[in-house]
Amino acid sequence: MPDRRISQPPHAEEPIDAIWFDPFLLGSSAESPLLLTFGAQDHTPADEAEWPGWPTDARARETLGNRLAVLLPKLDVAPLDHLLSLVIAILEHIARSQILLTRQALNTALSDVVCLPPQHCYRQAKQTALILAEPALHCCLTLSDQDLETLISRHPACIALTGAPTTSPYIDGARPCDWSANSATDYNHRASNVTLDNQGAIIAASFVVDHHPRESENRGAPLQALALRLFRLVDQAILQNMQAAGGAFESGDVADILEVVRRRVLWKQTARPDETPLERARRLHQECRLDEQALDNALSWNEMEFVKSGLALRSRIRTQIIDSILKSKNPRVVTALAWRAGLTMRAARQLQLRGAGIPPRQVLNAHNGTGYPLSPVEMARQLELYEAPIAD
């Protein structure tokens, strides 16, 4: 019988800060940077066809269209229908990205927390994605008026359709984008020859921006209420799937899995598209947030450039030497590198597996559960073999 202590998601009311559903990460095709993260084996049309309630049904479209008509009473019928198609495409991509991120994060979390075999991790993650699909889509399509207005007021394509000013207190003051030929070249967006009566704006009906703008002020807007609702649904879907497995998961493990999944999904959603891995590592280091969890998040998404930069900043060893250490697949020197960076032995084990690609049977495990299996003298000697100097 499932443990009653895990019947409710943890931190259900905890605020989520700085979550950006960046429209420039929500592409309109399989070429989207967000979808490319997962590879063909994690996102196939066959999988998506199994998701109930997908795509948007006529009733949801009609309801959302009525809400847009109330928010934008001065907008003509043709641009309003155009805007409706665009908003639905954006919201569907938000739901899809949340599902795919959750699926991949749960896949790695099950492997790391409870050491499930890969096929079991994949099956559990896929089942959770199927449970999450319909609620996530419904959640996005029923977002609050404030989040809907924020999305319309900050997405460049929406601004091109709506113009400014409008009657909405949230949309008032939104700066229309220049969708002239020059700006089309700058933004490298997909457009058609459909011209709307909006100061010469050129935009396709199914258009969703999938490239990054040069100006940070044109990024997407934080949809705080929607983000919190989606994470509650993620927790509930994971709990429902694990409780269906009977007593296969202990309550403590379930709580750890939920925490790891949320943390890893947030890692992807809070990434800044105009920031390189090195710049992100330096920023987090300056903010004293380049900790073990940050490196674990990056490892789980195979963001090796960030991992190498983070290890260099923490260990003061040059990035080129760190790259050589990881490529050596030597468990002793990789463990020494983690020790030098101030990581726990648990993180050192993940660095061996994911960072260096060392086979599980060759990985050095913890001594007495948490301790390093090598002495400090031995680990220092291992690093000396690579002539690891103090970084500048």
N, C-alpha and C positions, 0 to 999 in steps of 0.2 A: 504494500500500500504506500502511495507517495507520502513523503513527509509533509505535514501541515505547515512546517516552517518555510517551505518554499512555494506556498500557494499564491503569494503575491510577489510581483517583481520588486527587487530592492531599489531604493532611491527613486521611487516613482514620481515624487514631487521635487526632486532635485533640479534646480535650474541648469540649463545647458547654455553656456556662454559661447559667443563668437562662432556659431555654426552658420556657414554660408552655403546655401544651395545655389552655387554659382551657375548661372545659365550658360556660361561659356564652357562648362564641363558637360553640358547636357546636349550631346550631338543628336542629329536627326537620323543617323544611320549607324551601321556597325563600325564606321570609322571614328566614332566618338572616342576621345582619349579615355573616358571613363570605362567604356565597354572593352577597350583593348587591354585593359589591365588584367582581365580575367582569362583571356585566351578562349579558343574555340571549345575546349572541353568543359568549360564552366558556364557557357552561355550559348545555347543552341536554340533554333526556332522550335524544335520539338519540345524542349523544356518549357519554353514560354507558352506554347499551345496548351500545356497542362494546367496553367495557372487559371483558376476560375475567375470569372468576371473580367476577363481581359480579351479585347480592348474595351474602351469605354462604351457603355450601352447608350441607347437613345435617351433614356430618362435622365441619366446623369448629365448628358450634354444639354438637354433642355433646361434643367435646373441651373446649371452653371451659366447658360446663356441668359436666363432671366436675371440672375444676379449681376452679370456684367451690364445688362440693359439698365438696371437701377443705378449702378455705380457711374455709368457714363450715359446719361439720358440724352446728351446732345450729339452722340455719335450716330451716324447714319447706319442703315441696315446692312449694307454691303461691308463696310469696314468692321462693323460689330461682328458679323459672321466670320470675317477674316481673323479678327482678334480671338474669337472663341476657339477656332481651330488651333491657333498658335498657343493659347493658354493651356488647352487640353494636352497638346503635344509636350509642353514643358512639364506639366504636372505628371503625365504618364512617365516621363523620363526621371523625374524625381522619385516616383514610386519604384520604378525599375532599378534605379541606382541603389536605393536603400535595400532592396531585396538582394541584389547581387553582392553588394558590400557585406551584408549580413551573412549571406551564404558562404562567402570566402573567409570572412573572419571567424565564423563558427567552425569551419573546416579546420583551420589552423589551431583554434583554441582547443578543440577536442583532442587534437594530436598532442598539444603541449601540456594541457592540464591533466587529462586522464589517460593519455598515451593509448588512445584507440588506434587500431590498424587503419591504414588509409582508406580501405573500402568502406569501413564502418563510418569513418568521419564524413566521407563523401555522401553516403546514404542519409545520415542524420542531417547534414547540412541541406541536402536537397529537399527532404521532407519538411524541414522548417521553412524553407523558401516557399514551398507550396501552401503551407498554412498561412504564411504572411502575405501572400500575393493579393488576395481579394481585400482584406482589411487595409493594407497599405494603399492600394489604389483608391478605395473609398475614402480613406483619410485625406489623401491629397486633393481629391475632387471636392471635398467638403471642408476645405481649409477656411479659416476665419476671414471675415471681411477685411480686417486689417492686413493679414498676410496676403490676401488676394490683391489688395490695393498696393501694397508694397511691391509685389511682383510686377504689377502693371507699370508702376511708376519708375522702376529701376531697370527693367529689361529693355535694351535699346530698340529691339524690334517692336515691342509693345508701345514704346514712346513714339516711334515713327508712325504707328497707326492711330494712337489716341491724340497726340499733340498735347499742348498745354496752353492756357490753364484749363482745368476741368472743375466740376462741381464737388469732387471728392476732397475732403480735408487732407487725405494722405497723398493724393495724386497732385494736388495743387502745388505749383512750383517745380514740378518735374521738368528737367531741361530736355527739350526735344533733341534727338541726335541728327546729325547731318548725314543723310544717306545718299549723298551725291556720288558721282563717279569716283572722285578722289578718295572719299572715306570708304567706299566699297573696296578700293584697292588696299587701303590700310588695314581694314578689318578682315579682308579675304573671306567674305561671307558668300554663301550660296544665294543667288537671286535669280528672278525670272524677269520677263518683260511685262509683268502685271504692274501697272502704275495706278496707284490710288490717289484720290483727291486729298493729298496731305503734303503739300509743298514739294511735289515731285518725288516723293519717296518711292523707291523701287523695292519690292519685297514679294517673296513667294508665299502662297497660302500655307504651306507646310513648313515654313522656314523656322529653324531654331538655330541660334548662333552656336557654333561649336569651336570658335577660335578665340583667343584671348585678346582683349583690347589693350591698347597702350596706356590708357589712362586708368589708374586704379579707381577713380571715382565712378567709372562705368561698370564696375563689378556688380555681381548680383547682390541682392539684399538679404539680410538675415531674417529668416522666417522662423522666429523663436517658437511660437505656439505650435506650428506644424512639426518642427523638429522634436519637441518634447512628446507630442502625441505619437509620432512614428517610433520613437525609442521605447515608449510604453508598449506599443504593439510588438516590437521586436522581442522585448522581454517576455511578453505573454506567449508569443509563438514558440520561443525556445522552451519555456516552461511546459507548454502543452505537449510538445513533442517528447520531452524527456519524461514527463509523467506517464505518457502512453507506453514508455519502455519499461514500466513497472519499477522494480528496485534496482535497475542497472546503474543509476547514478545516485551518489550520496548527496545530501543537502549541502554540505560544505563545498563539494565539487561543483554543484549547480551554481551556487553563488559566485564562485571563482570564474566559471565559464561566462556567466552573464557580465561580470565586470570586465573580463578580457575582451569579449565581443564588442561591448560598448566603447571601450577605450580604443580598440583598433579601427572601428568604423569612424569614430570621431577623428582619428589621426588622418584618414583620407579626406574627410569632409572639411577639415580646417586647414588643409594645405592651400597655400597661396599660389595661384597659377603663374604669377610673375616672379616667383622666387626659386632659385636653383637649390639643389640639395645642400650644397656648401653654405649658401646664404641662410637657409633654414637652420642648419646646425649652428652656425655662428650666432644667429638671433636667439635661439633657445639657450645657447651657452651664456650669452650676455644676460638673459633673463633668469639664469640659474634653473632652467628647466630641461637641460640636456641630461636627463637622468636615465636610469636603467629602463624605465618604462618606455621612454622615447625610442631608445635603441631597439627594444623588443618590438615595438609597433612597426618600426621600419624594417626589421628583419622579417616580420610576418608577411609584409608586402613585397619582400625581395628588393627593397630600396637600398642597394649596396653602396651607392655613392654617398648617401646620407650616413650609412653605418660607418663607412671608412672615415668620413669627415668627423663624425662624432667621436669615434675612437681616437682619432688624432688629437682632437681638442682635449679630451679627457686624459689621455696617456702622455701627451706631449711627445709622441713619436710621429715621424713624418709619414704622410699618407702613402708614399711610394713603398716604404718599408712595411707598412700595414698590409698593403696589397700583396707584397711578396710573402708575408707570413700566412695570409689566408690562402693563397694559391699553393702553399707548400703542403697543405692537408696534414700537417704535423699536429696531432692533438696536444702535445705537450707545450709547444710554443704558442699555439692559439690560446690555450688555457692561461699561459703566462701573460699574453696580451690582455686578456680580460682582467686578470689580477692587476696588471699595471694600470688599467683604466678604472679601477675601483669598483668592478662589478662583482656580484655574488657568483657563487659556483653554479647556481641554476642558470644565470645568464651566460656564463662561460660555456655551459653545455649547449645552449641554443646557438651560441656563436659557432661552436664546432659543427653542429648539424646544419644550420641554415647558412651561416656566413662562409664557412670553409668547405661545406659539402663532404664532411668526413662521414663514412659509413657508420651506422649506429653501433655496430659491434666493436669499432675501434675508438669510440668516444671515451674520454676520461670522465668518470662519474665522481660524484661528491664523496668525500670522506666523512663517515658518521652522519650522513644525511644532508649536511649543508656546507661542510668545510672543504677547502681545497686539498686535493690528493697529493700535491707537491709542496715542498717547503719553500719559503720565500727565497732562500739561497739558490735552490734548483731553478725556480722560475726566473730569477735574475740572470742566471747563467744561460738559460735558454734564449733570453732576449739578447744577450751579448753576442750570441752566435750570429745574429742578424745585424750586429753593429747598430743597434737601435739607439740613436742619440736623442737628446732632448730637442724637441722642435723649437723653431724660432718663435 
